[in-house]
Amino acid sequence: MRIQNKFMALAIFLLLFSCGEKSASTGVLVKNSDELRQALSEVGPGSEIVIADGIYKDVQMKLYGLGTENKPITLRAETPGKVFFEGQSNLHLGGEYLVVNGLYFRNGYSPEKGIIRFKIGKDSIANNSRVTSCVIDGFTRPNRWENDRWVEFYGKHNQLDHSYIAGKSNDGVTLMVYHTGNENTNNHHQIVNNYFGPRPRKGGPRAETLRTGGSETSMTPGYVNVSNNFFEACNGEVEIISDKTNFNSFTNNIFYKCEGSLVLRHADYATVDGNIFIGGDDSNFYGGIRLVNTGHWITNNYFYKIRGEEFRSPLAVMNGIPKSSLNRYKQVTDAVVAYNTWVDCLSPWQIGVGQNKASADVLPASEIRSAPPIRTTIANNFIYNTKADKSPVVNHDDINGVLFENNILDNYGSAFNQFESLQNEKVKVKQVNEWLFVPEEGQDDILAEVFDGYDFKRIEKDLFGSSRGDKNRVGAIADLSRANNYEIDRTKYGPEWFSPDKEASEPNILSATSAEGELQNTIAQAKDGDVVELSDEVYTLKTSLKIDKNITIRSKSNDKVQLVYEGKENTAAFQMNPKGVLHMNNVTLTGQENQLAFAPLEKNMSSAYNLYIENCVIEDFEYVLKATTGSFADSLDFKNSLIQNCKNGFVLAAEEKGNYNAEMVTFDSCEFKNVDQNVIHFYRGGYDESTIGGYLTVKNSTFTACGSSDKSSTLIKTPGIINVNLEDNTFQNNQVKLVALLWGAKNNTHSGNEISNSGKIEVQQNIELKLLY
């Protein structure tokens, strides 16, 4: 009996042991939303909830629990990349030591602010918690003007790592770190090894990819670490990162073709070290680093073909406002910019950016940025150009508060001697890859003598981790050998199981006849990128053509095809939907005087649309294009086209609060005839100096007999638009007082225009606008 009892006890022990192993390795497997909610309500230290592979819709998860460092509470996907949350779903966390792994949010949006939020309700914050290997892809609100944040940090010692976050097109920062209250300050959050972007242009402010705090909490310490992340095409607005609290660090990140800057907006004592900024020739909007406030160290950063100006400069050192309020611009003081490299950047150093003394008549004194940087050191930096730059350093105000020491310039043989800021040298440089240029070895007589400023010993390593104690040189790279084989490995960023690269497919060329409904059906069945060729002479359209993909419509022959729209009153021949891109070539589009040629949806315009119209005629419409509130066109590009006999032209004027309805608006070699009013009405409401769009270009075009019914008696109306260029146009017999009223203090220009019986172009240097704050 005794032996039997021993065997029975051993068997029970083994059974319990095996069950414990199974529980530890697999946890509680949940297969539907109800099981998930039940499991979330029963967690304790060491609990593990495993979500079975599948699609879960309209699930608002609240994970609250008190795990421990050794026994965290885990919520994870059974198979990372195969657990999808769609519809109105989110995940809010509260408690201690929580871990979330492998979730994928797509095809929906959060019904509350915060898709992933380190807080439940008003006061249940999370601490010491981690979200890893997750994806949020295009999980954006249907209306662009609705504000939310996708990831919200509260509490202390929380972490987001190896995650992919892209596609936010509505109002609001993508990732927000809150500092309100002592429970959220001194937080030491970790934001590491993530893949951010693309984020499309929004058309106004409040579209940062990452923000720490706000002006109201700008005096608080953060110690947030943002490192080893990849930012790609983060183009939402002029600020990619907006740092608004103190003692944060931004290290070893890559900013790849981002139309914005890392901005130390209300921050003090930030560390910006070892970051790589890669631009190119394809955009003049790629930005670098912008300095405001006190005590920053900008070291070991590398910039390639950053071509942005002023606010988007490769290095923008701002002017401040004397006795500035918290939400404005404080003076730059006690900053260090050392051991950085700029290659083929346009005017890489701009000092006193934002100086606006000339606007004193139209702005209150509290808005005038008249305080130049002081007690700031720029030393041991390297600027290299493969083509000469006329102005490597631009001074917008008073540069005397900046100490320049031992900065080397190789300007392709063109010396620059202003401000005693740069030493002209000829440096042998090796091109390692498309964007990486490194000074060759054996040039110590030029590069090895460095300025030893106060506390410069803290700069211990170079861009690639080589010790500056062993070998120190001017610029971001001290040791060529460490840089020799460097390539960007994108697999280090985001989840291992996810690739942001989309497979490209060859476009199909489809044919549509004029049979009733055939063109609509062909477009509906086409794939993204396909081409629809029109083979008949005349097509009658009874209903709108819905454009919700990238589609090309063109004549099959060299002759123009006519599309006659006979739809209902106040409807559009082309109904532009989110992500709709229309290329139209060699088409005549004719309306019935009470309709629109193009129009976005009245609501639910969650993302941008685009129009590329070439060799076309557009005639007899109430409006050529009329924007709706919340709609946004990234590009409106009209070439070699005739717009005639329309009551209104292009009305992009449905926004307020610094927003606008289109980014890039271009008319090249177009003809406008008999457009009664609002020929081009492009509007940005309110004064917000950090919003630097939109962009209107009108060149080589003709305007005849237009504007006869316009109450403003202005042909081209651009109130608040920052960038306007009217070049080589002809204006004849237009019944208006003004061709245009341009904003001289901004980037509004005109040249080579011929004006006959059409009023004049007037430039007003400073225009009074309503302040937004």
QUINORMO-V169557 format. One line per field, one symbol per residue. ss: DSSP state (@ for helix, = for strand, . for the rest). A space follows every 50 residues. Layout:
BEGIN
ss = ???
END
This chain:
BEGIN
ss = .@@@@@@@@@@@@@@@@@@@@@@@@@.===..@@@@@@@@.......=== =..====..=======......=====.....======.=======.=== =..======......==.==...====..===..===............. ===.....===..===........===....@@@.....===..==..=. .........===..@@@...=...===..===.=....=====..=..== =..===....====......===..===..........===..=..===. .===.....@@@..====.=............=..===..===.....== ===...@@@.....@@@...=..=.====..===........===..... .====..===.......@@@..==....===.....===....@@@@... .....@@@..=.....=............@@@@......@@@........ ........====.....@@@@@@@@.....====...====...===..= =====.....=====......=====....=====.====.....===== ........======..===...====......=======..========= ==.........=======..============....=.......=====. .===.........====.....=====..===.....======...==== =..===...=====......=..
END
